[in-house]
Amino acid sequence: MRKQPNVLLVEVPPKFIALCESTGVSPQAALRGMAAMVCGLQCDDHDRLVPLEGEAA
């Protein structure tokens, strides 16, 4: 059984949306990536969260 992800409503400035659009990254993906980095994680090729390379397990 797969757990449902937590949902968070976040207001972001229009410049953030414009930057995401100009780089071809969705705002959701950009925010997930930033949150993962803060937690010492990264997404692998299968969209799973794994420890950052070089981080102790």
C-alpha positions in Angstrom: 0.0 0.0 0.0 1.4 3.3 -1.0 1.2 6.3 1.4 -0.5 9.4 0.2 1.9 12.3 0.0 1.4 15.3 2.3 0.0 18.3 0.6 1.1 21.9 1.4 -0.4 25.1 -0.1 2.4 27.6 -0.6 2.2 31.1 -2.1 5.2 31.9 -4.4 6.0 35.1 -6.1 5.3 35.5 -9.8 9.0 35.8 -10.5 9.5 32.2 -9.2 6.8 30.9 -11.6 8.4 32.8 -14.5 11.8 31.4 -13.7 10.4 27.9 -13.5 8.7 28.3 -16.9 11.8 29.8 -18.5 13.8 26.7 -17.4 11.2 24.1 -18.2 10.8 23.0 -14.6 7.4 22.8 -13.0 7.1 24.9 -9.8 6.1 21.7 -7.9 9.2 19.9 -9.1 11.4 22.9 -8.1 9.9 23.1 -4.6 10.1 19.3 -4.1 13.8 19.5 -5.1 14.6 22.3 -2.7 12.8 20.6 0.1 14.7 17.3 -0.6 18.0 19.1 -0.6 17.3 20.7 2.8 16.5 17.2 4.1 19.7 15.8 2.6 17.9 13.9 -0.1 17.7 13.8 -3.9 15.4 12.1 -6.5 16.9 9.2 -8.3 16.1 8.1 -11.9 12.9 6.4 -10.6 11.7 9.5 -8.8 12.5 8.0 -5.4 14.0 10.1 -2.6 17.5 8.8 -1.7 20.4 10.3 0.3 22.5 12.9 -1.5 25.7 11.4 -2.9 28.5 11.6 -0.4 26.1 11.8 2.5 26.5 9.2 5.3 23.5 6.8 5.5 
